């Protein structure tokens, strides 16, 4: 595969293009636990942070935690500046996006990471100009695997998603979670799953047109 196999590329952000240092994640969950009166194990924190168990809200309910209480507490404890400072760009993601941009293909982000956190991360890493559109999912836009935020991103690239149904345009969404692949398929795109944790750690395999452990595998397989 090479970058110009697709007319446009969309990416998830956390766990796909970037990740935060574990110490930050652990500290956030410690403070969220203090707010909720319920401590989180390392495994639980990692599961929610990376979405290892699939959709997060059902997992929280399974643990006896009301998502309506968890998420406000979680976002209150997130520090945009600190998070940006401890976030790093995956080298393989950087190489792939450089190839896509060199091929003249538009690139966008569709992320569950909220705007107040996404903006500082992109600015701190100095990668904002890599992307032609950035969609941060909300109740208004919808959440992956819903196709709505993906379609919004396609529109942000200046494209008409109706072209996808007649074979006139081919696009792809790459991400590390089941919801990313589901959103890709629901929007009529191909899905690339990058597994940065291993299926044995995730507890399941995520399907996709391509399943890789590194985006470098896409370049080498071309």
N, C-alpha and C positions, 0 to 999 in steps of 0.2 A: 504494500500500500504506500502511496505517496499523497502529499497534501492535496494535489489537484484531482484526486479521485472524487471529491465532493465539491459542490458549488459554494457551500458555506459550512462552517463548523461552529458548534455550540459546546460549551463546557460547563460542568458543575465547578464549584470553586473549592470548598474545603474537602480535603481528602483526595482531591483530583489534581488540582493545580498547586495547591498550597496545603500546609499543615501547620499547626501550632505546637510548640514544645509542650511535652506532657506535664511539666511542672505547673504551667498555667492552667491547663485543663483540670488537674487535680485540685488546685487551689480554688477554682471556681466552684467545683462540686462540693468542696468542704464548706464553703460559705453558703451555698444554696441549701445544703443539708442543715446548717445552723438555722436558717430561716424556716425551714419546713419541719424541724425537729426530727429529722430522719437522715442518718448518715448513708453515704453511697460507697460501696466497695469500688476498688479499681476497675473490676470487670463491668460493673454497672455504669460507672462514669464513662468508660471507653465505649460501651454499647450504645449509650445515648448520644455521646459526642459524635461518633462515626456512623451511627445508624446501622450497627452490625446486625441487629435483630429485625431489620426491616422498618416498617412504620414505627415511629417513636411513641406516639400517643397510646396505642394498644399495649406497648411494653410497659409504659408508666402505669397504666391501669392495672396490669397484671401484678405489678409490685405494690398495688394499693395506693398509688399516688395520683391525685387529680391533675390532669394536664393543665386545667385552668388555673391551678395554683402554682404548678411547677414553672411554666414558661415565664410568667411575670417575674418570679423570683430569680430565675436564671438570667433574664435579660437585665435585671437590676444589678446583678453581680458581675456582669461582663464589663470590662474596662476597655473601651476602644483603643486607647493609646497603648496600654500594656499588651493587648492582644496583637496589635500591629507590630510591636517591637519583637514579639516572640514568634512571629509567623515567618516561615521560610518557603521559598519557591522550589518545587521539585525540579531537578535538573532535566529530567526527561521531558517534562511538560514544556519547559523553556525551549528545548531543542525542537519539539514538534511545532510549537506556535511560531517559532522563527521560520520553519519550513513553510508553514501555511501562509504566513505573511509574505514570504518571498514569492510564493505562487500567486499572490494577488487575490487570495480568497478572504472574504469577510469572516470575522471571528466575534463571537459573543459569549456572554456568561449568563446562565440561569441558575440561581443559587437560593437555598433556603436561608443563608446567612443574611441577617438584616442590614439595611442600608447604613445604619449608624456604625456597624462593624466593618462592612465591606469597603466603604470609602477609605477609611484610614489604612486598611491593609493594602489596597491597590496603590495608594499614594506612597506608603512607606516602602513598598517594593519597587516603586517607580515603573509600574507596568500598566497604568491606566490607559495609555495611548495604544496598547496592544489590542484593545477591544473596541469594536464598533458599537456595541450596545451591552448594557449590564442590566439584567432584570433580577431584582431581589423579591422573592415571593412573599406575598402577604395574603390576608383574607380576601382582599380586593382582587388581586391578580390570580389567586388560586395557588395550590401547592402541587409540586410534582408528586405523583405521576399524572396529575391533570395536564392536559395538553395546553391549557390556556396560557400559562406563563411562557411556554415554548413558542406559541404562536405570537405572543407579544414581542419576544426577542426576534423572531423572524421579521416581523414588521419593523422593528428597530434597525434591522440591517437594510431596510429599504426594499424588502422582497415581499411578494404576495404568496402566502402559504397555500393558496389554491393551486399554484403551479405544481405543488408536490403531487397532486392527485392525477395529473395528466402526463407525468413523466418529463415535464419540462425543466424541473429543478431537483437536484439531489442534495440532501443535507444529512448531517450526522450530529448526534449529541453524545458526548463522552462524559462518563461519571463513574464514581466508585460505589454507587448504591443502586438497589433495586428500583427505587423511585425514579432514578435518572433514566434507566432503560425503559421503564414503563412510560415515562413522559415522552421519550423519543418515539416509541412505537405508537402511542396515542396520537401523536402529531404527524405521523407518517414519515418519520425519519429513521435512519439506521441508528443502532445503539452500540457504543463501544464501552465495555466494562473494564475498568482498570482496577485490578485487585491488589491493593497495597497491604492487605492484612493476611491473605491466604484463606481459602475456603474452609480449612480446618479450624481456623480461629473465628471466622465469621459464623461457622456452623451451617453453612449452605453454599451452594454455587449460584451465581447470578448469570443468567443467560445474556446473550447479545450477539450481534452479527460478528463482533470480534471480542475475544476475552484475552486480556493481556495482563502481565504483572508490571509492565513498564511500557510507556509510549514508545520507547526505543524499539520494541518488538514490532510495532507497526511499520516503522521505517525499514527495519531489516527484512521484513517479510515482503516488501515491495519487489 
